[in-house]
Amino acid sequence: MNLFDLSGKVALVTGSSRGIGKAIAMQLALHGARVVVSSRKPEGCEAAAAEITAAGGSAWVHACNVGQKAELKGLVDATIAKWGQIDIVVCNAAANPHFGPSINTPDEVFDKVIHTNLHSNVWLCNMTLPAMAERKDGAIIIVSSVGGFVGSAFLGAYCISKAADMQLARNLAVEWGPHNIRVNCIAPGIIRTNFSKALWADPKRAAAFARANPLRRLGEPDDVAGTAVLLASRAGSFITGQSFLVDGGGLIGGGEPLM
């Protein structure tokens, strides 16, 4: 028995047209899952799905703005109409429109961060958990951040939202565990994606972050995707309510991961 085999499973991954989300979708598909690629822009989704298909995986596209509850419901309904069920949900889509001290964060920007990074995850989980409970099987993975463990002088609203995601996972794990549903977070450090480019685009800053990690490098999207496969598969069948740091050891190494 291959503990990482996801054959027969349907995985819905938000924010999966690029970066961490695309890497997770790719690896879930290569391990046998049928994957729903979703983000706001259809063309990006189509390109990502084409890559997954070319690599030998099975992918289908449904564009969705996770900040719109009706669109999320449409995503869930369309997935069930296409493939009959949803076994794995990866809440990856997120926003961070502000870089700077919290005192300079406008109310509407703070609200957008919480709305996108927390409310949308609550909605999507509530839309998919009951059907998982009926089948007595399911896995929810919320992509949080190392920022949920630390304070930051420049990413305050984002870090607050990501800490809330960790508590959401703990609460849902307690509520739905009796139905054999596992809920966990992945908390990446600085991963080399467009989303985090403001943190690593400057070579000097990137080198400093890398030196702060015991592994002496920044992360890549596949570094996160492997953890998602673990948590989605039978290999992670006794893991729930946890937040897994994927940061090269930066937090325990004493570095400043989100200066």
C-alpha positions as CSV (number, residue, x, y, z in Angstrom):
1,M,0.0,0.0,0.0
2,N,1.4,3.4,-1.1
3,L,0.6,5.8,1.8
4,F,0.9,8.8,-0.5
5,D,-1.5,7.4,-3.2
6,L,-4.4,9.8,-3.8
7,S,-6.1,7.8,-6.6
8,G,-9.8,8.3,-6.6
9,K,-9.7,11.5,-4.6
10,V,-10.9,14.9,-5.8
11,A,-8.9,17.9,-4.6
12,L,-10.0,21.5,-4.8
13,V,-7.1,24.0,-4.6
14,T,-7.8,27.8,-4.5
15,G,-5.3,30.2,-5.7
16,S,-3.7,27.4,-7.8
17,S,-2.8,29.2,-11.1
18,R,0.7,29.9,-9.9
19,G,3.2,29.8,-7.0
20,I,2.5,27.6,-4.0
21,G,-1.0,26.8,-5.1
22,K,0.0,25.6,-8.5
23,A,2.8,23.4,-7.0
24,I,0.3,21.8,-4.6
25,A,-2.2,21.2,-7.4
26,M,0.5,19.6,-9.5
27,Q,1.8,17.3,-6.8
28,L,-1.7,16.2,-5.7
29,A,-2.4,15.4,-9.3
30,L,0.8,13.5,-9.8
31,H,-0.1,11.4,-6.8
32,G,-3.4,10.4,-8.3
33,A,-5.9,13.0,-7.4
34,R,-8.3,14.7,-9.8
35,V,-7.5,18.4,-9.2
36,V,-9.7,21.5,-9.6
37,V,-7.5,24.5,-10.5
38,S,-9.0,27.8,-9.4
39,S,-8.1,31.4,-9.1
40,R,-9.6,34.7,-10.3
41,K,-8.3,34.7,-13.8
42,P,-9.4,31.9,-16.2
43,E,-6.4,32.2,-18.5
44,G,-4.0,31.5,-15.6
45,C,-6.0,28.5,-14.5
46,E,-6.1,27.1,-18.0
47,A,-2.3,27.4,-18.3
48,A,-1.7,25.7,-14.9
49,A,-4.1,22.9,-15.8
50,A,-2.4,22.4,-19.1
51,E,0.9,22.0,-17.3
52,I,-0.6,19.4,-14.9
53,T,-2.2,17.5,-17.8
54,A,1.1,17.5,-19.8
55,A,2.9,16.1,-16.7
56,G,0.4,13.2,-16.6
57,G,-2.1,14.5,-14.0
58,S,-5.8,15.1,-14.2
59,A,-7.0,18.7,-13.9
60,W,-10.1,20.8,-14.5
61,V,-10.6,24.5,-14.3
62,H,-13.2,26.7,-12.6
63,A,-12.3,30.3,-12.0
64,C,-13.4,31.9,-8.7
65,N,-12.8,35.0,-6.6
66,V,-12.7,33.5,-3.1
67,G,-13.8,36.9,-1.7
68,Q,-17.2,36.4,-3.2
69,K,-19.3,33.9,-1.3
70,A,-21.6,33.2,-4.3
71,E,-18.6,32.4,-6.5
72,L,-17.2,30.0,-3.9
73,K,-20.6,28.2,-3.8
74,G,-20.5,28.1,-7.6
75,L,-17.0,26.5,-7.4
76,V,-18.1,23.8,-5.0
77,D,-21.4,23.0,-6.9
78,A,-19.6,22.9,-10.2
79,T,-16.9,20.5,-8.8
80,I,-19.5,18.2,-7.4
81,A,-21.4,18.3,-10.7
82,K,-18.2,17.5,-12.6
83,W,-16.6,14.8,-10.3
84,G,-19.3,13.9,-7.8
85,Q,-17.5,14.9,-4.5
86,I,-14.7,16.8,-2.9
87,D,-12.3,14.8,-0.7
88,I,-9.5,17.4,-0.3
89,V,-9.7,21.1,0.1
90,V,-6.7,23.3,0.0
91,C,-7.4,26.9,1.1
92,N,-4.4,28.7,-0.5
93,A,-5.7,31.9,-2.0
94,A,-4.7,34.9,0.0
95,A,-4.1,38.7,-0.3
96,N,-1.6,41.1,1.1
97,P,-2.2,44.5,-0.4
98,H,-0.2,46.5,2.2
99,F,3.5,46.5,3.1
100,G,4.3,48.7,6.1
101,P,3.5,49.4,9.7
102,S,0.0,48.6,11.0
103,I,-0.7,52.2,11.9
104,N,-0.5,53.0,8.2
105,T,-2.9,50.3,7.1
106,P,-6.3,51.8,6.0
107,D,-9.4,50.2,7.5
108,E,-10.6,49.0,4.1
109,V,-7.2,47.3,3.4
110,F,-7.3,45.5,6.8
111,D,-10.8,44.4,6.2
112,K,-9.9,43.1,2.7
113,V,-7.0,41.0,4.2
114,I,-9.2,39.5,6.9
115,H,-12.1,38.9,4.4
116,T,-9.8,37.2,1.8
117,N,-7.5,35.3,4.1
118,L,-10.0,34.2,6.8
119,H,-13.6,34.6,5.9
120,S,-13.2,32.9,2.5
121,N,-11.6,29.9,4.3
122,V,-14.5,29.7,6.8
123,W,-17.0,29.8,3.9
124,L,-15.3,27.1,1.8
125,C,-14.8,24.8,4.8
126,N,-18.5,25.2,5.8
127,M,-19.5,24.4,2.2
128,T,-17.5,21.2,1.9
129,L,-17.3,19.7,5.4
130,P,-20.8,18.3,5.7
131,A,-20.5,16.1,2.6
132,M,-17.1,14.9,3.9
133,A,-18.7,14.0,7.2
134,E,-21.4,11.9,5.4
135,R,-18.6,9.9,3.8
136,K,-16.6,9.8,7.0
137,D,-13.5,10.9,5.2
138,G,-11.9,14.2,4.2
139,A,-8.9,16.5,4.5
140,I,-8.7,20.3,4.8
141,I,-5.4,22.1,4.3
142,I,-5.1,25.8,5.0
143,V,-2.0,27.5,3.8
144,S,-1.1,29.9,6.6
145,S,2.4,31.5,7.1
146,V,5.3,31.6,9.5
147,G,3.9,35.1,10.0
148,G,1.2,33.5,12.1
149,F,3.8,32.7,14.7
150,V,5.7,36.0,14.9
151,G,5.1,39.7,14.9
152,S,6.1,41.9,12.0
153,A,6.8,45.6,11.5
154,F,5.6,45.5,7.9
155,L,3.0,42.7,7.6
156,G,0.8,43.2,10.6
157,A,-2.7,42.6,9.1
158,Y,-1.4,39.6,7.1
159,C,0.2,38.0,10.1
160,I,-2.9,38.5,12.1
161,S,-5.0,36.8,9.4
162,K,-2.6,33.9,9.2
163,A,-2.6,33.4,13.0
164,A,-6.4,33.3,12.8
165,D,-6.1,30.6,10.1
166,M,-4.2,28.4,12.5
167,Q,-6.9,28.7,15.1
168,L,-9.5,28.0,12.5
169,A,-7.8,24.7,11.7
170,R,-7.6,23.8,15.4
171,N,-11.3,24.5,15.9
172,L,-12.4,22.7,12.8
173,A,-10.2,19.7,13.7
174,V,-12.0,19.4,17.1
175,E,-15.5,19.9,15.6
176,W,-15.1,17.5,12.7
177,G,-12.5,15.0,13.9
178,P,-15.3,12.5,15.1
179,H,-16.3,12.3,11.4
180,N,-12.7,11.3,10.4
181,I,-11.9,14.6,8.9
182,R,-8.5,16.1,9.3
183,V,-7.8,19.8,9.3
184,N,-4.3,21.2,9.3
185,C,-2.3,24.3,8.4
186,I,0.9,24.7,6.4
187,A,3.0,27.7,7.5
188,P,5.6,28.5,4.8
189,G,8.5,30.8,5.4
190,I,9.8,32.9,2.6
191,I,9.1,30.9,-0.6
192,R,10.3,32.2,-3.9
193,T,7.0,33.2,-5.5
194,N,5.6,36.3,-7.1
195,F,3.3,36.7,-4.0
196,S,6.3,37.2,-1.7
197,K,8.5,39.0,-4.2
198,A,8.7,42.1,-2.1
199,L,10.5,40.1,0.5
200,W,13.2,38.5,-1.7
201,A,13.5,40.6,-4.9
202,D,16.4,42.6,-3.4
203,P,19.4,40.2,-3.5
204,K,20.9,41.6,-0.3
205,R,17.6,41.1,1.6
206,A,17.2,37.6,0.1
207,A,20.7,36.6,1.1
208,A,20.1,37.9,4.6
209,F,16.9,35.8,4.9
210,A,18.7,32.7,3.5
211,R,21.6,33.2,6.1
212,A,18.9,33.2,8.9
213,N,17.8,29.7,7.9
214,P,19.8,26.7,9.1
215,L,19.3,25.2,5.6
216,R,20.8,28.5,4.2
217,R,18.4,29.0,1.3
218,L,14.9,30.3,0.5
219,G,12.1,27.9,-0.1
220,E,10.6,26.8,-3.4
221,P,7.0,26.0,-4.1
222,D,7.6,22.3,-4.2
223,D,9.0,22.4,-0.7
224,V,5.5,23.3,0.4
225,A,3.7,21.0,-2.0
226,G,5.3,17.8,-0.5
227,T,3.8,18.7,2.9
228,A,0.4,19.1,1.3
229,V,0.6,15.6,-0.2
230,L,1.5,14.2,3.2
231,L,-1.5,15.9,4.9
232,A,-3.9,14.9,2.1
233,S,-2.9,11.3,2.0
234,R,-3.1,8.2,4.3
235,A,0.4,9.0,5.4
236,G,-1.1,11.9,7.4
237,S,-4.2,10.0,8.6
238,F,-3.4,10.5,12.3
239,I,-2.5,14.2,12.0
240,T,-5.0,16.9,12.7
241,G,-5.2,20.4,14.2
242,Q,-1.5,21.1,13.5
243,S,0.4,24.0,11.9
244,F,3.5,22.7,10.0
245,L,6.3,25.2,9.6
246,V,8.0,24.9,6.2
247,D,10.6,27.6,6.6
248,G,14.1,26.0,6.3
249,G,14.4,26.2,10.1
250,G,14.3,30.0,10.1
251,L,12.1,30.4,13.1
252,I,14.1,28.0,15.4
253,G,17.3,29.3,13.9
254,G,16.7,32.7,15.6
255,G,16.3,34.7,12.4
256,E,13.8,37.5,11.7
257,P,11.6,35.8,9.1
258,L,9.3,38.8,8.4
259,M,11.3,41.9,9.3
